Every structure is written in structure tokens, then in C-alpha cells.
Amino acid sequence: MLKYKGQMTDEQWQKVDLMLSEVIEINYHQNGARLFMDAVVWVVVNHAAWRQMPKQYGAWRSIYIRFYRWSNQKIWHSLAQQFVNDQELGSLLGRIVERCDT
């Protein structure tokens, strides 16, 4: 099942990181935001179940709960809208939004 081994590029993460600081009111860096984003990307790109996520990302239930909370707060939608003109990043975030809406 381990198809996608990569992560967001540093450039992509810098863009998302900047936007997250505007969208989220808490200090999200304390909770490993980049590792969380990479975990979500892995699940989405691989069309995988959360429990199939590699352990290197952490406990799948914790990541799923955080993903679910961000979904309810429309954080994924906000990020996707911000990067609609960035083809690669916009597409990736759009796929995450699709996962939210299913």
C-alpha cells in the first residue's frame, strides 16, 4: 500500500504555513503541523484508510480527529481557496477537500 513516500515540498509548506497562521487562531506549530499535513497528504494521495497510514506520522486516530476538526472548521476549504491559482498545491488541497466532503 505504501505508494506515496514523499511530503509537501519546503516551498509548498512555507506557503501553507503562512496561510495557516492567518486561518488558525491557536499556535498550531506546537502540535507538529507539518507532520500532520504530510500525514493527511499521504492518506489522500494513496486513497488509503487512516489506519493504513505509516507509523512515522503518529497515531492514526489522533491525526484523523485533527483532520475531522479542521474539516468541520472549514480550514481545508479556506486553504484550497487561497491556492486556487497555484496548480500543484491547489490540486493537492482540492483533493484534501474532496476527502473532507465524502
ABEGO torsion letter per residue (X at the ends): XBABABBBBAAAAAAAAAAAAAABABBAAAAGAAAAAAAAAAAAAAGBBAAABBAAAEBAAAAAAAAAAAAAAGAAAAAAAAAAABAAAAAAAAAAAAAAAX
